[in-house]
Amino acid sequence: MAHEIIALIAQYGVLLVFLNVLVEQAGVPVPAVPTLVVAGALAATDRLPVAGVVLAAVLACLLSDLAWYWAGRRFGSTVMRMICRISLSPDSCVKQSELRFHRWRGRVLLIAKFVPGLSTVAPPLVGAMGLRTPTFLLLDGLGSLLWAGIAVGLGYVFAAQIDVLLAALASAGTVAFELVLILLALYIAAKWWQRRRLLVALRMARITVDELNRFIADGQTPVVVDVRSQAARLLDTRIIPGALLADLDSVDRVLLGIPPDRELVIYCSCPNEVSAAKAAKLLMALGYRHVRPLLGGLDAWDAAGYTIERLAADAAESGDDRLHMTA
C-alpha cells in the first residue's frame, strides 16, 4: 500500500499537494507539511516540478483563506465562535489568535501558517477586524509562499535522506501506511481528550442569565466582569450593563479592593464558558468566595433579550474597567 501511495504522489503530486493544503487550511486536521516535504524531495530528482508544487500550495492557501476571510467580514464574531467550537483546542484557539492579532495586526498572516491553530483562525479574524482585501491578499500570499517554500525546500535539500525513508516505507508495505493512519488517529484522540479534561477540570456551578437578571432587578447587583480579550471586545462591542472590563491576566488587578464576600459573575463569549471558568478558579484561589461563570455567556444574555450596551472604540481598545458606552 505504501508503495502505491508514493507512486501516486510521484504521478499526481501537484494535484495532491493542492488538495491536501486546501483541506488543511479549511480546518481539517490532515497535516500538509509532510506532503510538501515529500513533494520537494521528488522535485529534487525531477519527478515533480518544484515551481508547480509551490504554486499549487500557495493557490490552495489563498483559496481557502480567502473563503474564511470573506466569512469573517460577513459574519464577524459568529464565525470566530463557530471555529472555536469545532477546534480541537477550543480553550486557546481564538484567544491566542486575538492576542497575536492585537500585537501584529494584519502582519499576523506572515507567521500564521507556522503556528498550530492560528492558520485557520487568522483569515476570518483579520476579515472581521476590517483588514482591506488587497492587503489581505498580499500578506496572506507572502505568508503562504514562505510556509510552502520552506517545507518544499527542506524536502529538496534533504532529498537523499527522504528517498531512503520512502524506500523503507515502500518496503514495509501496508504496515507503514496503517501505522501513519494510527498515528494520525492517536493525535486527534489526544487533542480531543485534552479538550475533555479541560472542560471537566473547569466544571463548576454556573449562574443562569435569568438568575442574574433577577438579582439586578431586585437590587442585589453582583459585580459582573467581562473577561474577554481586548481584541475580542473590538470584534464584538456588546457588553452587559455595568460590567467591569478585564482579561485572564488582569482580572485580579481589576477587582482589587472588591470585598472577598461580594457576589461575582464572570462572563465571556467562548464555548463552555472556558475563559470565565478559568477566571473564576483564579479568583477563588485568591480568596473570593462567591464566584460563578455566566451560563451561556454574553450570547445567552443577549439571546434572552436582556439589556445590552455597546462599548465605544476607545474603551474596547484600552481594555480598562471604565465604562465608555455608545448609544
C-alpha positions as CSV (number, residue, x, y, z in Angstrom):
1,M,0.0,0.0,0.0
2,A,2.8,2.5,0.9
3,H,4.5,1.8,-2.4
4,E,1.2,2.7,-4.3
5,I,0.8,5.9,-2.2
6,I,4.3,7.0,-3.1
7,A,3.7,6.2,-6.8
8,L,0.5,8.4,-6.6
9,I,2.4,11.3,-5.1
10,A,5.0,11.0,-7.9
11,Q,2.3,10.9,-10.6
12,Y,-0.2,13.3,-9.2
13,G,2.0,15.2,-6.8
14,V,0.9,18.8,-7.8
15,L,-2.8,17.9,-7.5
16,L,-2.3,16.0,-4.2
17,V,-0.4,18.9,-2.8
18,F,-3.2,21.3,-3.8
19,L,-5.9,19.1,-2.3
20,N,-4.0,18.4,0.9
21,V,-3.2,22.0,1.5
22,L,-6.7,23.1,0.7
23,V,-8.4,20.8,3.2
24,E,-5.8,21.5,5.9
25,Q,-6.3,25.3,5.6
26,A,-10.0,24.8,5.6
27,G,-9.6,23.4,9.1
28,V,-9.4,19.6,8.6
29,P,-6.6,18.1,10.8
30,V,-4.8,16.5,7.9
31,P,-1.2,17.9,8.0
32,A,0.1,19.1,4.7
33,V,3.8,19.7,5.6
34,P,4.8,16.0,5.2
35,T,3.2,16.1,1.7
36,L,5.1,19.2,0.8
37,V,8.4,17.8,2.1
38,V,7.9,14.6,0.1
39,A,7.0,16.6,-3.0
40,G,10.2,18.7,-2.5
41,A,12.2,15.5,-2.4
42,L,10.6,14.2,-5.6
43,A,11.2,17.6,-7.2
44,A,14.9,17.3,-6.4
45,T,15.1,14.1,-8.6
46,D,13.0,15.8,-11.4
47,R,9.9,13.7,-10.7
48,L,7.9,16.8,-9.9
49,P,8.2,20.5,-10.9
50,V,9.3,22.4,-7.9
51,A,7.7,25.7,-9.1
52,G,4.4,23.8,-9.7
53,V,4.4,22.3,-6.3
54,V,5.0,25.7,-4.5
55,L,2.4,27.5,-6.7
56,A,-0.2,24.8,-6.1
57,A,0.3,25.1,-2.3
58,V,0.1,28.9,-2.4
59,L,-3.0,28.8,-4.6
60,A,-4.7,26.3,-2.2
61,C,-3.8,28.5,0.7
62,L,-5.2,31.6,-0.9
63,L,-8.5,30.0,-2.0
64,S,-9.2,28.5,1.5
65,D,-8.0,31.6,3.4
66,L,-10.0,33.9,1.1
67,A,-13.2,31.9,1.9
68,W,-12.5,32.2,5.6
69,Y,-11.6,35.9,5.2
70,W,-14.9,36.8,3.5
71,A,-16.8,34.7,6.1
72,G,-15.1,36.8,8.8
73,R,-16.0,40.0,7.0
74,R,-19.6,39.0,6.5
75,F,-20.4,37.2,9.8
76,G,-17.7,38.6,12.2
77,S,-17.7,37.1,15.7
78,T,-20.2,34.4,14.7
79,V,-17.6,32.7,12.5
80,M,-14.9,33.0,15.3
81,R,-17.2,31.3,17.8
82,M,-18.0,28.5,15.2
83,I,-14.3,27.9,14.6
84,C,-13.6,27.7,18.3
85,R,-16.4,25.2,18.8
86,I,-15.1,22.8,16.2
87,S,-11.4,23.3,17.1
88,L,-9.6,20.5,18.9
89,S,-8.2,23.2,21.2
90,P,-11.1,25.5,21.9
91,D,-9.8,26.9,25.1
92,S,-7.0,28.8,23.3
93,C,-7.6,28.8,19.6
94,V,-9.3,32.2,19.3
95,K,-7.9,33.8,22.4
96,Q,-4.3,33.2,21.4
97,S,-5.1,34.4,17.8
98,E,-6.7,37.5,19.1
99,L,-3.7,38.3,21.3
100,R,-1.3,37.8,18.3
101,F,-3.6,39.9,16.1
102,H,-3.6,42.7,18.7
103,R,0.2,42.7,18.6
104,W,0.8,42.1,14.9
105,R,-2.4,43.3,13.2
106,G,-2.5,42.2,9.6
107,R,1.1,41.1,9.7
108,V,0.0,38.1,11.7
109,L,-0.7,36.5,8.3
110,L,3.0,36.3,7.7
111,I,3.5,33.8,10.5
112,A,0.1,32.2,10.8
113,K,1.0,29.1,8.8
114,F,3.8,28.3,11.2
115,V,1.6,28.5,14.4
116,P,-0.6,25.5,15.2
117,G,-4.3,26.6,15.3
118,L,-3.6,30.1,14.0
119,S,-3.6,29.2,10.4
120,T,-7.3,28.6,10.2
121,V,-8.3,31.3,12.7
122,A,-6.2,34.2,11.3
123,P,-8.1,34.8,8.0
124,P,-11.6,35.2,9.4
125,L,-10.2,37.2,12.3
126,V,-8.5,39.8,10.1
127,G,-11.6,39.9,7.9
128,A,-13.8,40.6,10.9
129,M,-11.3,43.3,12.1
130,G,-11.7,45.0,8.7
131,L,-8.4,44.4,7.0
132,R,-8.6,45.6,3.4
133,T,-8.8,42.8,0.7
134,P,-5.7,43.9,-1.3
135,T,-3.7,44.0,1.9
136,F,-5.0,40.6,3.0
137,L,-4.1,39.0,-0.4
138,L,-0.6,40.5,-0.3
139,L,0.2,39.4,3.3
140,D,-1.5,36.1,3.1
141,G,0.2,35.3,-0.2
142,L,3.6,36.2,1.2
143,G,3.0,34.1,4.3
144,S,1.8,31.2,2.3
145,L,4.8,31.4,-0.1
146,L,7.2,31.5,2.9
147,W,5.5,28.5,4.5
148,A,5.2,26.4,1.4
149,G,8.7,27.4,0.2
150,I,10.4,26.3,3.4
151,A,8.6,22.9,3.5
152,V,9.3,22.2,-0.1
153,G,12.9,23.5,0.3
154,L,13.5,21.2,3.2
155,G,12.4,18.2,1.1
156,Y,14.6,19.4,-1.8
157,V,17.7,19.8,0.3
158,F,17.3,16.5,2.2
159,A,16.1,14.5,-0.8
160,A,18.6,11.7,-0.3
161,Q,17.6,11.1,3.3
162,I,13.9,11.3,2.4
163,D,14.4,8.8,-0.5
164,V,15.8,6.4,2.0
165,L,12.8,6.9,4.2
166,L,10.4,6.5,1.3
167,A,12.1,3.3,0.2
168,A,11.8,1.9,3.8
169,L,8.1,2.8,3.8
170,A,7.6,1.2,0.4
171,S,9.4,-2.0,1.7
172,A,7.2,-2.0,4.8
173,G,4.1,-2.0,2.6
174,T,0.7,-1.9,4.2
175,V,2.0,-1.9,7.7
176,A,3.7,1.5,7.2
177,F,0.6,3.0,5.8
178,E,-1.6,1.7,8.6
179,L,1.0,3.0,11.1
180,V,0.6,6.5,9.7
181,L,-3.2,6.3,9.9
182,I,-2.9,5.1,13.5
183,L,-0.6,7.9,14.5
184,L,-3.0,10.5,12.9
185,A,-5.9,8.9,14.8
186,L,-3.9,9.0,18.0
187,Y,-3.1,12.7,17.5
188,I,-6.8,13.6,17.0
189,A,-7.8,11.4,20.0
190,A,-5.1,13.0,22.2
191,K,-6.4,16.5,21.4
192,W,-10.0,15.5,22.0
193,W,-9.0,14.0,25.4
194,Q,-7.1,17.2,26.3
195,R,-10.2,19.2,25.5
196,R,-12.4,16.9,27.6
197,R,-10.0,17.1,30.6
198,L,-10.0,20.9,30.4
199,L,-13.8,21.0,30.5
200,V,-14.1,18.6,33.4
201,A,-11.4,20.5,35.3
202,L,-13.4,23.7,34.9
203,R,-16.7,22.2,35.8
204,M,-18.4,24.4,38.5
205,A,-21.7,25.9,39.4
206,R,-22.9,28.4,36.8
207,I,-25.4,31.2,37.2
208,T,-28.1,31.5,34.5
209,V,-29.0,34.7,32.7
210,D,-32.4,34.7,34.3
211,E,-31.0,34.4,37.8
212,L,-28.6,37.3,37.1
213,N,-31.4,39.4,35.7
214,R,-33.5,38.7,38.8
215,F,-30.6,39.7,41.0
216,I,-30.2,43.0,39.2
217,A,-34.0,43.7,39.2
218,D,-34.1,43.0,43.0
219,G,-31.3,45.5,43.6
220,Q,-28.9,42.7,44.6
221,T,-26.5,43.6,41.9
222,P,-23.4,41.4,41.8
223,V,-20.1,42.5,40.4
224,V,-20.2,41.5,36.8
225,V,-16.9,41.1,35.0
226,D,-16.2,40.7,31.2
227,V,-13.1,38.6,30.8
228,R,-12.9,38.6,27.0
229,S,-9.6,39.8,25.5
230,Q,-9.2,43.4,24.2
231,A,-9.3,42.1,20.6
232,A,-12.5,40.2,21.3
233,R,-14.1,43.3,22.5
234,L,-13.0,45.2,19.4
235,L,-14.6,42.4,17.3
236,D,-17.8,42.3,19.4
237,T,-18.6,45.5,21.3
238,R,-21.6,44.2,23.2
239,I,-21.4,44.3,27.0
240,I,-23.7,43.6,29.9
241,P,-24.5,46.9,31.6
242,G,-22.2,47.8,34.5
243,A,-19.7,45.1,33.7
244,L,-16.0,45.7,34.6
245,L,-13.6,45.0,31.7
246,A,-10.7,42.6,32.4
247,D,-9.0,39.6,30.9
248,L,-7.4,36.5,32.4
249,D,-4.1,38.4,33.1
250,S,-5.6,41.4,34.7
251,V,-8.8,40.2,36.4
252,D,-7.2,40.1,39.9
253,R,-6.0,43.7,39.5
254,V,-9.3,45.0,38.2
255,L,-11.1,43.5,41.3
256,L,-8.5,44.8,43.7
257,G,-10.5,46.4,46.6
258,I,-13.6,44.4,46.0
259,P,-14.5,42.6,49.2
260,P,-14.0,38.8,49.1
261,D,-17.6,38.1,50.1
262,R,-19.1,40.0,47.2
263,E,-21.1,38.0,44.6
264,L,-19.1,37.9,41.4
265,V,-20.4,36.9,38.0
266,I,-17.8,36.3,35.2
267,Y,-18.7,36.0,31.6
268,C,-17.0,35.6,28.2
269,S,-18.2,34.5,24.7
270,C,-16.2,31.3,24.3
271,P,-17.6,27.7,24.2
272,N,-18.4,26.2,27.6
273,E,-17.5,29.5,29.3
274,V,-13.9,28.3,29.4
275,S,-12.3,31.7,29.9
276,A,-14.9,32.7,32.5
277,A,-14.4,29.4,34.4
278,K,-10.6,29.9,34.4
279,A,-11.0,33.4,35.8
280,A,-13.4,32.1,38.4
281,K,-11.0,29.5,39.6
282,L,-8.2,32.1,39.8
283,L,-10.4,34.4,41.9
284,M,-11.5,31.6,44.2
285,A,-7.8,30.8,44.7
286,L,-7.3,34.4,45.7
287,G,-10.0,34.2,48.4
288,Y,-13.2,35.3,46.6
289,R,-15.9,33.0,48.0
290,H,-18.9,33.7,45.7
291,V,-17.8,33.5,42.1
292,R,-19.8,31.9,39.3
293,P,-19.4,31.9,35.5
294,L,-22.5,33.0,33.5
295,L,-24.1,30.0,31.8
296,G,-24.0,30.6,28.0
297,G,-22.0,33.8,28.5
298,L,-22.7,37.0,26.6
299,D,-24.6,35.3,23.8
300,A,-27.1,33.7,26.2
301,W,-27.7,37.1,27.9
302,D,-28.3,38.8,24.5
303,A,-30.5,35.9,23.2
304,A,-32.7,36.2,26.3
305,G,-33.5,39.8,25.3
306,Y,-31.9,41.5,28.3
307,T,-30.3,44.9,28.1
308,I,-27.1,45.1,26.1
309,E,-24.8,48.2,25.8
310,R,-22.1,48.9,23.3
311,L,-18.5,49.8,24.1
312,A,-17.1,52.9,22.4
313,A,-13.9,52.2,20.3
314,D,-11.6,53.8,22.9
315,A,-12.8,51.6,25.7
316,A,-12.6,48.4,23.7
317,E,-9.1,49.3,22.7
318,S,-7.9,50.3,26.1
319,G,-9.3,47.3,27.9
320,D,-9.6,49.2,31.2
321,D,-12.5,48.8,33.6
322,R,-14.1,52.2,32.8
323,L,-17.4,52.1,31.0
324,H,-17.5,54.2,27.8
325,M,-20.8,53.4,26.2
326,T,-22.3,54.3,22.9
327,A,-26.0,54.7,22.4
